[in-house]
Amino acid sequence: MSQPEPQPFMIPCPLCKKDVRLLRVSHAARLVDVHSRTIYRYVEEGLIHSVKVVGKTYRVCGECLFRQIRSK
C-alpha cells in the first residue's frame, strides 16, 4: 500500500485571509527578482506577512508578496 503524499505545512495569513506556504526571504527575493533587503522593507512596512522562525530567520507569505509585486 502506498503512503499518501505529505501535505506542505500551511499557516493562515492575516493579510491574505488564506492558508499559505511560507517562503524563505532569499527564495522570495529570487522569485520576484528583487534584493532580499526589499523583502525585509515590505515586511517592515506591513505590506507582506512574516513569521520569525529561529533567531533572526524569517519566512514570508508568498501570496502577499505576489500581490505586492502585481500592485507595483
Secondary structure, DSSP 8 states (H G I E B T S, - for coil): ----------EEETTTTEEE-EEEHHHHHHHHT--HHHHHHHHHTTSS-EEEEETTEEEEEHHHHHHHHHH-
